[in-house]
Amino acid sequence: MIYDVLVIGGGVIGCMTARELSKYKLLVCLAEKQNDVAVGATKANSGIIHGGYDPIPNTLKARLNARGVEKLFEAAEMLNVPYRKNGSLICAFGKEEEQEIYTLFERGRQNGISGLRIISGDEARKIEPELSEEVTLALQVQNAGIISPYKLAIASMGNAMDNGVAFERNFEVTDISKNEEGVFVVASNDGKELMCRYLINCAGAYSGIISKMAGGEEYDIIPRAGEYMLLDKTEGKTVSHTIFQVPTKAGKGVLVTPTADGNLLLGPTAAQVEYSDNTNTTSKGLSDVSLLVKKSVPTVDLSKVITSFTGVRASIEGGDFIIEESKTVGGLINAVAIDSPGLTCCVAIAEYIVNLLRKSGLYLESRSDWNGFRTSEDTFYKLDDNQKNEFIKTHAAYGRIICRCEGITEGEIRACLRQNPPAWDMDGVKRRTRTGMGRCQGGFCSPYVIKLISEELGIPMEEVTKKGGKSYMLTGRL
Amino acid sequence: MTEHDIVVIGGGPAGMAAAVAAFDRGVKDVVIIDRENTLGGILNQCIHNGFGLHKLGQELTGPEYASVYTDMVKERGIKVYTETTVTNLNKEKILTATNKNGLLTIKANSVILAMGCRERSRGALNISGTRPAGIYSAGTAQRLINCEGYSVGKKVVILGSGDIGLIMARRLTLQGAKVEAVCEILPYSGGLIRNIVQCLEDYDIPLYLSTTVCEIHGKDRVTGVTVAKVDENRQPIENTKRFIECDTLLLSCGLIPENELSLSAGIELDRATGGAVVDGMRQTSVEGIFACGNVLQVHDLVDYVSDEAEIAGVGAADYVLGNTEKNQVIKAVAGCGIRYVIPQRVSKDRGDTSFYFRVKAPCGRVRLSAKSGDVVLASVIRQKVAPGEMEKISIKGDMLSKAYGDLVVEMEVL
C-alpha cells in the first residue's frame, strides 16, 4: 500500500498534523520510533499556551503563535483535553529588568497580541499574593493558558485514528529513499517498510537526522534539555497565573505555574546536551530550579515535590521554526526546530503543513464524514455523582478505585487499553489516565496496573513494560 | 444515605483492633471499610514472622497476626465493606465511598481513621538520573513478590535501612536475587536492631552508612546506581562517588501517614509525626473523629498498633455512648532529645496514661522522663535508645493529676 502522506514522529506536532490530514480523503499513516505517542519532548515541557508577545515580530513563530492560541483552545475543547486560560505574569525585579517588560509589551503589540497590560509590583501582588516583594513591574497577559501536552497529543492521535489514520509504533526510521516511481520508501531498523508520496518530518530532536537521511537539508539541531520539578496538588493553588521571570544575563529564568491537572510545575533549566535522548535529570539542574523559583515565589514548598523530569527540545541557530518543503527532495516537508512556542502553535503548524502539501501539488478533498470530536474516549470522569452511581451498576469495574491518589478506577484503566490510541505500557496508562501520577507515584497501584495490562493485552505479567523495549517491570515468576 | 454509629476507615491491624474494641465497649453498629478484597492491610504482604511477640506472646507472620483479628471481627459479626474506597470525609462525619455497587454516602456518629501510610517515592527524594523500569519502593516490591509471586529484579541496591528495606534485603536474597548493598544516608540504621542482625549480617549483605544514591543509570531498565558518602549536611562528597551495577533500586526512605481524608475533614496535623494531633483517647481536633495506627504515627511493632487502636476504639465507643474525655487539658510536648510525643493533649484527670515517643538520635544509657515543670511524673532508664524503636513511658493517674502547664517528655544522657 502506498500512503498519500506519512508523518514521521508521534509528538504533538506529528499527531496534530495527522488529525489535520484526516479531514481529507487521503491515506495517512503516522510512524513513531517508540512504543507510544507523546514520549519525546511532548511529555516533558511546561505545558504553556503562550500569549504570543515573545517571538521576534514577523518571524514564523510570531505569526503562528498569534494565530495558534485560539485554534488550540478550540481543538482542546473538541478533544476534551484539560486546559485553563489562567493568564501569565512576566515579572521584573528592579530597574534594569523592567526594561525587558517594555520590550516584551512592544513586541506583543507588533505581533498583534491583545490583552497585554503593564502593572506595578504592588498590583501584581494584589492578584498573586505569593509573589515576591522584590517584583517591581510585571507584564500581565490575559490570553495565555496551560494545557496537558501529552493528553493533547494522545487525544489528537486518537481522533486521527478514529478518522482513519494508521499508526505504526516501534518504527525507527533507518533509511529513506525514493523508488523509480518517485515514491518514498521508508525503512525501519527491523526490516519493515512504508511507502508514501509525501513525507512529513516531525521528528523533534531527531528531525535533523531524518532530513539528512532523506537527502534533504542538513539542519544543525541543537538539543536543549530542560529539567522540571512537579509538586503535589496541595500546592496547585500557590499561584493562579503562570509566573515567568524576565531573562537576565544570568539566564532565561524559571517558571512557577499551576498545571492543567492541578499540580504546581517548576522549571525548566536550559542546558545544551550532547545527545537528543539525554533526558536525565541532574542534581545541579534540580538544585538550580529549587533556587531560582524562590526569586519569584519565595513560599514555594519544595518539600512537596513528587517527581522531576527532563525534556529535550530541538533548537536551532536563528531561533525560528523551520517548516518548509525541501528544496532538494520534492514531497518532503520538514518541520524542524519546533521548540517554544511549538506546543501553542501545534494546530496552526498542522494547518501550515497541510497548506505546504497543497502547494506542493497534493489534491485535498474534504471528507464530509470527518468528526473532530474524539469519539473513542472514556467520559466517565465527566459524569456527576448520580450518573456515576448509575453507570457503575452496569459497569462494575468503574466502582473499583485502583489509583487512590488520583481516584482512577479499574474501568478507566481498562478503557485506555482499548481506545484509540491504546496504551501498551505502564507509562501509556499513566499518561492517559493519571494512574501513578499522584503523590505515591505508583507505589500502591503499580501491581494492579501490571495485572490489568497483562489481562487486556493478553500477555504474561513478565512481559509488561514501563515504556516498551526492554523496560520490563518484572524479572520472572518466583 | 446509610447511617452507622462507628465507621472505621481501613481494615488493617489498626482498623480491626479498633473495631473490635469499640464493639466490646458496647457499640454494636460498627463497620469497617477497606479498599482491598480482604481485611489485614499491610500485614497480608508481610510473610516474615516477629509479629505479636509482646501482645500475644507468639512470633507470628503478618497474615497470622491479621487472622487473629479477622476472626474476632467475624465472630462479632462486624460488617465489612471490602474493595471500597473512601473518597471524601468531612467535618460532619459524612463519608463518600465507591465500590462495584456504586457510590455510597454514609453518615457516621463517630469515625476512626486507620488508613495507614504510603512510602516516600524516588521523585520525592529528588534522586537525579534516568527514569527506567526497576525502581520500586520496598513495599511495592514486597507486594509483587509475596502476594503476586513475581521477582522484581536480579541484582538489587537498597536505599534506606528502615525495617522494610532490611526485611526486603533478606526476602530478595532468599528468593534468589543478589543484594549488592544497603545504603543509609544517616550514620546509623533506622530499623530494629534485630532486623539488622537477622536480615543483613546473617546474609553478609553490606550496610553502608552515611551513604546515599545520587544518580540512577539505565535507559529501559536500571543498569546501575552511583552512590557516594555524605557529609554532615547529608550532601554527597564528590570524590567518594562510585558505581554499583544493578538492575533494581529499592527505596525504603520513610513512610508518610496517608492523611488526605484527614485534611479534607479539617483535622489538625502534627508536622513532627505527619499524623493528627490527638488526646488521650486518640480523638483528633474534630469531635468524634479518632485516629490510630500508622496514619497517626509510623509504628515499628504491630503490637503497639493494636494497643493504640484499642484506645481509639474505646474512645470512639465512649463518644457514641456519651462519655468523652474533657476537663483540664494539658499539652504533652517533646523536650530535649525527643522528636515527638503522642498523645499531644491529655486531660490530667484521666487516670493512668502511657505516652509514646521517639528519640532524635541513637544513644547509650539514658533516663527518659515525663516532667511537669520540675515535678517528675514518671521516669525510666534505658540502656540503649534509637529513633527506629518507639518508646513508651507510663504515668500513674495520681501523678498525672499533679501536672500543670505543659507535660514535657525528655531524655537525659547518663
Interface residues (C-beta under 8 A of the other chain):
Chain A: M229 L230 T234 D277 T279 N280 T281 T282 S283 G285 L286 V305 I306 T307 S308 F309 D385 K388 N389 E390 I392 K393 A396 A397 G399 R400 I401 R404 C405 G407 T409 M426 R439 C440 Q441 G442 G443 F444 S446 P447 I450 K451 M461 E462 T465 K466 K467 G468 G469 K470 S471 Y472 M473 L474 T475 G476 R477 L478
Chain B: R35 E83 T85 T87 T96 T98 N99 K100 N101 G102 L103 R118 E119 S121 R122 G123 A124 N126 S128 G129 T130 R131 P132 A133 Y136 S137 G139 T140 R143 L144 I145 C147 E148 G149 Y150 S151 V152 G153 K154 Q175 C214 E215 K219 D220 R221 P236 D247 E260 L263
